[in-house]
């Protein structure tokens, strides 16, 4: 599930939700909603997560 994967990978990088939001130039609430499965990621989100967290896109 994407929400669990995002949370796991963010924590592996030692980032808080706020830190990730700043890196992605998005709101904290967006990260929280993605991590709690209340919002689905769009293609651009997946590309940015891959780039910022330095994981291959296929992981997401």
GROMACS elastic network, one bead per residue, 0.5 to 0.9 nm:
[ bonds ]
;  ai    aj funct       b0    kb
    1     4     6  0.56978   500
    1     5     6  0.63524   500
    1     6     6  0.88000   500
    1    37     6  0.85867   500
    1    60     6  0.86632   500
    2     5     6  0.50541   500
    2     6     6  0.60212   500
    2     7     6  0.86106   500
    2    34     6  0.80114   500
    2    35     6  0.77495   500
    2    37     6  0.77745   500
    2    40     6  0.84266   500
    2    41     6  0.84109   500
    2    60     6  0.62369   500
    3     6     6  0.52777   500
    3     7     6  0.63409   500
    3     8     6  0.86556   500
    3    33     6  0.85858   500
    3    34     6  0.57062   500
    3    36     6  0.59425   500
    3    37     6  0.54451   500
    3    38     6  0.88896   500
    3    39     6  0.89840   500
    3    40     6  0.86334   500
    4     7     6  0.52380   500
    4     8     6  0.60910   500
    4     9     6  0.86092   500
    4    35     6  0.64292   500
    4    36     6  0.79330   500
    4    37     6  0.84386   500
    5     8     6  0.50889   500
    5     9     6  0.60633   500
    5    10     6  0.84290   500
    5    35     6  0.83686   500
    5    59     6  0.81463   500
    5    60     6  0.68218   500
    6     9     6  0.52787   500
    6    10     6  0.59852   500
    6    11     6  0.85270   500
    6    34     6  0.79727   500
    6    35     6  0.64276   500
    6    49     6  0.82877   500
    6    60     6  0.73931   500
    7    10     6  0.51822   500
    7    11     6  0.61647   500
    7    12     6  0.86004   500
    7    17     6  0.85899   500
    7    34     6  0.89208   500
    7    35     6  0.59214   500
    7    36     6  0.89848   500
    8    11     6  0.52855   500
    8    12     6  0.61970   500
    8    13     6  0.88274   500
    9    13     6  0.63981   500
    9    14     6  0.87565   500
    9    53     6  0.73726   500
    9    55     6  0.85414   500
   10    13     6  0.52736   500
   10    14     6  0.64906   500
   10    15     6  0.55664   500
   10    16     6  0.72694   500
   10    17     6  0.77987   500
   10    20     6  0.75015   500
   10    53     6  0.71005   500
   11    15     6  0.56550   500
   11    16     6  0.71534   500
   11    17     6  0.89545   500
   12    15     6  0.76873   500
   13    53     6  0.70685   500
   15    18     6  0.79238   500
   15    19     6  0.57859   500
   15    20     6  0.62025   500
   16    19     6  0.51199   500
   16    20     6  0.62727   500
   16    21     6  0.85423   500
   17    20     6  0.51918   500
   17    21     6  0.60929   500
   17    22     6  0.86859   500
   17    28     6  0.63739   500
   17    29     6  0.89366   500
   17    31     6  0.63261   500
   17    32     6  0.70773   500
   18    21     6  0.50113   500
   18    22     6  0.62430   500
   18    23     6  0.86995   500
   18    27     6  0.80178   500
   18    28     6  0.55295   500
   18    31     6  0.81375   500
   19    22     6  0.51750   500
   19    23     6  0.63053   500
   19    24     6  0.86849   500
   19    28     6  0.86933   500
   20    23     6  0.50590   500
   20    24     6  0.61509   500
   20    25     6  0.83704   500
   20    26     6  0.85334   500
   20    28     6  0.82214   500
   20    31     6  0.77744   500
   20    49     6  0.89858   500
   20    52     6  0.83456   500
   20    53     6  0.88043   500
   21    24     6  0.51059   500
   21    25     6  0.57918   500
   21    26     6  0.50505   500
   21    27     6  0.56497   500
   21    28     6  0.54502   500
   21    29     6  0.86667   500
   21    30     6  0.79200   500
   21    31     6  0.64352   500
   22    26     6  0.63654   500
   22    27     6  0.76121   500
   22    28     6  0.81468   500
   23    26     6  0.79335   500
   23    52     6  0.71810   500
   24    27     6  0.85816   500
   24    45     6  0.86422   500
   24    48     6  0.69178   500
   24    49     6  0.77925   500
   24    52     6  0.74497   500
   26    29     6  0.84997   500
   26    30     6  0.68847   500
   26    31     6  0.78828   500
   27    30     6  0.52877   500
   27    31     6  0.68270   500
   27    32     6  0.88437   500
   28    31     6  0.52686   500
   28    32     6  0.62130   500
   28    33     6  0.86367   500
   29    33     6  0.59888   500
   29    34     6  0.84869   500
   30    33     6  0.51405   500
   30    34     6  0.61457   500
   30    35     6  0.85936   500
   30    39     6  0.77277   500
   31    34     6  0.51152   500
   31    35     6  0.61327   500
   31    36     6  0.86280   500
   32    35     6  0.51237   500
   32    36     6  0.61694   500
   32    37     6  0.85956   500
   32    38     6  0.83700   500
   32    39     6  0.89266   500
   33    36     6  0.51517   500
   33    37     6  0.60504   500
   33    39     6  0.53374   500
   33    40     6  0.83760   500
   34    37     6  0.52269   500
   34    38     6  0.60401   500
   34    39     6  0.50264   500
   34    40     6  0.62784   500
   34    41     6  0.68295   500
   35    38     6  0.76836   500
   35    39     6  0.82383   500
   36    39     6  0.77702   500
   37    40     6  0.68157   500
   41    44     6  0.79521   500
   41    45     6  0.56952   500
   41    46     6  0.65984   500
   42    45     6  0.52806   500
   42    46     6  0.65832   500
   42    47     6  0.89331   500
   43    46     6  0.52256   500
   43    47     6  0.63812   500
   43    48     6  0.87912   500
   44    47     6  0.51098   500
   44    48     6  0.62259   500
   44    49     6  0.86322   500
   45    48     6  0.51708   500
   45    49     6  0.61089   500
   45    50     6  0.85572   500
   46    49     6  0.51367   500
   46    50     6  0.61472   500
   46    51     6  0.86017   500
   46    57     6  0.69081   500
   46    60     6  0.69008   500
   47    50     6  0.51933   500
   47    51     6  0.62451   500
   47    52     6  0.86958   500
   47    57     6  0.66373   500
   48    52     6  0.59315   500
   48    53     6  0.82228   500
   49    52     6  0.52406   500
   49    53     6  0.56665   500
   49    54     6  0.77339   500
   49    55     6  0.79406   500
   49    57     6  0.80676   500
   49    60     6  0.83436   500
   50    53     6  0.55174   500
   50    54     6  0.54730   500
   50    55     6  0.50360   500
   50    56     6  0.57761   500
   50    57     6  0.52206   500
   50    58     6  0.86724   500
   50    59     6  0.82874   500
   50    60     6  0.77036   500
   51    54     6  0.51384   500
   51    55     6  0.69809   500
   51    56     6  0.80756   500
   51    57     6  0.82744   500
   52    55     6  0.81371   500
   53    56     6  0.89929   500
   54    57     6  0.89675   500
   55    58     6  0.82814   500
   55    59     6  0.68355   500
   55    60     6  0.84541   500
   56    59     6  0.57861   500
   56    60     6  0.78446   500
   57    60     6  0.57393   500
